[in-house]
Amino acid sequence: MLILPEGKETVILQKIKNYKGDGIVLSNALGALLTAHLFGWRVLYILHNFETVKRYEQILGYSFKELTNERTSLSGKSFGLTTADKLGSFWKYVRNAHQVSNKGKGQLTELADANQPELPL
């Protein structure tokens, strides 16, 4: 399921062997790698803050941009990524610079189409 660029798997396995720290954090970093592989690295920036992504990259020894594609055929399953695309500025959305009315209310009114049902929480 997870296909890494040639030679990088060995480095990551060595990083795992040498890891000293919280096993949950290591597990999360590996889960983030799988998530980025399946959905693209942009989805990680929707799901995690910059510091967390950088921490996971440090654990693995590579940036997710080096290991995974920006987007995949599954990227569209991310509501956050599709919302950022509709707003037109991924990095602004990730940095929470866009002001979204009714945030957390289950519907983004700026993006709601009259023919679209209300979005669940």
C-alpha positions, 0 to 999 in steps of 0.5 A: 500500500505504501510505496516510498521512493527508492532508498528512502524506505531504508532511511525511514526504517533506520530513523524508526529503529533509532527513535527515542521518545513517545511511541504514540508520536512515532505512530502518529508520524507513520500514520501521517505518512500513510495519510499523505501517501493516500490523500496527498501532503496538502491534506496533512496541512489541513489536518495538522498544524505546521509544527506537528507536520514538521515534527513528524517530518523530523522523526521520519527524516524527510519532508512529506513533499519529498515522499508523497504527491501534493494530491491524489485521486482521494484528495477530493474526499477532504472537505477541508481541502475542497473548501480551501480550493473553493476559497482560492488560497490553500495557504491562507486557509491552512494558516486560518487567515480566511474568515469563515462565517458560521465556522463550526456551525455545520455549513459554510454560507459563503460556499453553500449553493442553493442546491446543496444540502446543509453540511453535517458537522 
